[in-house]
Each structure stands twice: as structure tokens, then as C-alpha cells.
Amino acid sequence: QVQLEESGGGLVQPGGSLRLSCAAPATIINIYTMGWYRQAPGKQRELVATITTGGGTNYADSVKGRFTVSRNNAKNTMYLQMNGLKPEDTAVYYCNVLTLVSWGKRDYWGQGTRVTVSS
């Protein structure tokens, strides 16, 4: 699969902020939904937030009020603004793009970017 371009991860103190970005290559068309997932050590990958082309969003309960997902459709780019970070947010964050194709849907993933929240 085509690898998505992610950036923005790093080490921050509790209460700090980070902004993640995910850029899909221009060759990826017919994007339906973009989303962020995360996976902590020893845990399953979980949904963080999604956003549709029309701007509709969904968030995991654990991040509501702290995280904001947005996108620039012209650039095929998605962002995740993370505020009020907690140690529980420590994980590898993955970008996901779901596209519409003639036979259904095709799924793309990024390589993951590490977010560590620690004092």
C-alpha cells in the first residue's frame, strides 16, 4: 500500500500540546474518511478521531474536549491538535485514509509517529 506521510510526534510533559499532521500523496483520490488511531504498548490499536470530506467528526470519549481533528481537502492533509495531554495518551499514532473505489473501499495507513507524555 502507499505509505502516508506523518509528522509531529515527540516528547511532552503532562498538560502540554502537540500537533500531528498526515499528508496523503496526490495520487490518492476519492478520499472518503481520514482518521487517527493509536496503539500503546501491550494494547490493541484504537480509534482516536475521524473526519469526513464534509467535515463531520467523531472522537473517542477519552479525548473529547482535548483533541481536535481537521483537514485540508485541497492538500489531502489531516491534522490532530492535541491539548491537555496525559500520560495515558502515550502511544504510536497512525494515520488512516479510506478511499472509495469501484469495487468498494481501499484502506491506507501511515508508518506511525510516537507520542510520549511524561514528566
C-alpha positions as CSV (number, residue, x, y, z in Angstrom):
1,Q,0.0,0.0,0.0
2,V,1.0,3.6,-0.4
3,Q,2.6,5.0,2.7
4,L,1.1,8.1,4.2
5,E,3.4,10.9,5.4
6,E,3.1,11.6,9.1
7,S,4.9,14.1,11.4
8,G,4.6,15.9,14.7
9,G,5.2,13.3,17.3
10,G,7.5,13.8,20.2
11,L,8.0,14.0,24.0
12,V,5.9,16.4,26.0
13,Q,5.1,17.0,29.7
14,P,1.6,16.3,31.0
15,G,-0.7,19.2,30.1
16,G,1.4,20.0,27.0
17,S,0.3,20.1,23.4
18,L,1.3,18.5,20.1
19,R,0.0,18.9,16.6
20,L,0.2,15.9,14.3
21,S,-0.1,16.0,10.5
22,C,-0.7,13.4,7.9
23,A,-0.3,14.1,4.2
24,A,-1.7,11.7,1.6
25,P,0.0,11.6,-1.8
26,A,-1.8,13.4,-4.6
27,T,-2.1,10.1,-6.3
28,I,-4.6,9.0,-3.6
29,I,-8.0,10.2,-4.8
30,N,-11.6,9.7,-3.8
31,I,-10.9,10.1,-0.1
32,Y,-13.9,9.3,1.9
33,T,-12.7,9.4,5.5
34,M,-9.5,10.2,7.2
35,G,-8.7,9.2,10.8
36,W,-6.2,8.9,13.6
37,Y,-5.6,5.7,15.5
38,R,-3.2,4.9,18.3
39,Q,-1.6,1.9,19.9
40,A,0.0,1.8,23.3
41,P,2.4,-0.9,24.4
42,G,0.6,-4.2,25.1
43,K,-2.7,-2.8,23.9
44,Q,-4.8,-3.1,20.7
45,R,-4.9,-0.3,18.2
46,E,-7.8,2.0,18.9
47,L,-9.7,4.8,17.2
48,V,-8.9,8.3,18.3
49,A,-10.7,10.6,15.8
50,T,-12.2,10.5,12.3
51,I,-13.2,13.3,9.8
52,T,-15.2,13.0,6.6
53,T,-14.7,15.1,3.5
54,G,-17.6,17.2,4.5
55,G,-16.1,17.9,7.9
56,G,-18.1,15.6,10.1
57,T,-16.0,14.4,13.1
58,N,-16.1,11.6,15.7
59,Y,-13.9,11.3,18.8
60,A,-13.1,8.7,21.3
61,D,-14.6,9.5,24.6
62,S,-11.2,9.7,26.2
63,V,-10.0,12.6,24.0
64,K,-13.2,14.6,23.7
65,G,-12.6,18.2,24.6
66,R,-8.9,17.9,24.4
67,F,-8.2,16.8,20.8
68,T,-9.3,18.4,17.6
69,V,-9.1,16.8,14.1
70,S,-9.2,18.8,11.0
71,R,-8.4,18.5,7.3
72,N,-7.4,20.5,4.2
73,N,-9.1,18.7,1.4
74,A,-7.1,20.6,-1.3
75,K,-3.8,19.3,0.2
76,N,-5.1,15.8,1.1
77,T,-3.8,16.6,4.6
78,M,-5.2,15.9,8.1
79,Y,-4.2,17.3,11.4
80,L,-4.7,16.4,15.0
81,Q,-4.3,19.1,17.6
82,M,-3.7,17.5,21.0
83,N,-4.1,19.7,24.1
84,G,-4.0,18.8,27.7
85,L,-2.0,15.7,27.1
86,K,-2.0,13.0,29.7
87,P,0.4,10.1,30.3
88,E,-2.4,7.8,29.1
89,D,-2.1,9.4,25.6
90,T,1.3,7.9,25.2
91,A,1.2,5.7,22.1
92,V,2.2,5.3,18.5
93,Y,-0.3,7.4,16.4
94,Y,-1.3,6.2,13.0
95,C,-2.9,8.0,10.1
96,N,-5.6,6.2,8.1
97,V,-7.2,7.1,4.8
98,L,-10.3,5.3,3.5
99,T,-10.9,5.8,-0.2
100,L,-13.9,4.9,-2.4
101,V,-13.1,2.6,-5.4
102,S,-15.3,0.9,-8.0
103,W,-15.3,-2.4,-6.0
104,G,-15.9,-0.8,-2.6
105,K,-13.3,0.8,-0.4
106,R,-9.5,0.8,-0.1
107,D,-7.6,1.4,3.2
108,Y,-4.2,3.2,3.6
109,W,-2.0,3.5,6.7
110,G,0.9,5.6,7.7
111,Q,4.0,4.3,9.4
112,G,3.1,5.8,12.8
113,T,4.6,8.6,14.9
114,R,5.4,8.3,18.5
115,V,3.9,10.5,21.2
116,T,5.3,10.3,24.7
117,V,3.7,12.2,27.6
118,S,5.9,12.1,30.7
119,S,7.3,14.3,33.4
